[in-house]
Amino acid sequence: MSVIGWLVLGLLAGGIAKLILPGRDPGGCVGTTAIGIAGAFLGGWLSARFLDRPVQKEFFDAATWGSAIVGALVLLIGYRLLFGNSRD
């Protein structure tokens, strides 16, 4: 999968993570998108490194999507813990 594919996957994974964990984030939509993209890369790397499940070349692989969404969720939770979960 190309870098553009990972960016699109990260964008969608960030959106799905936002649907799973609703609320107002300190970074807004742009921050959530960046977290989703970083989470897709993190999830793919962790999957390949520790679970012995390398990332497939296809865009519509369930394990790739799962690892991207979980990575985005982990980063979103960490982001909320560090910077708070609401904008005042």
MONORWO-V376406 format. One line per field, one symbol per residue. ss: DSSP state (H for helix, E for strand, C for the rest). phi: phi as a letter, one per 40 degrees, with the letter a starting at -180 (. if undefined). burial: + if it has 24 or more other C-alpha atoms within 12 Angstrom, else -. A space follows every 50 residues. Layout:
# MONORWO-V376406
ss->???
phi->???
burial->???
This chain:
# MONORWO-V376406
ss->CCHHHHHHHHHHHHHHHHHHCCCCCCCHHHHHHHHHHHHHHHHHHHHHHH CCCCCCCCCCCHHHHHHHHHHHHHHHHHHHHHHCCCCC
phi->.cccccccccccccccccccbchccdcgcccccccccccccccccccccb bfbccccccbccccccccccccccccccccccbgbacb
burial->-----+++++++++++++------+-----+++++++++++++++++--- ----+-------+++++++++++++++-++--------
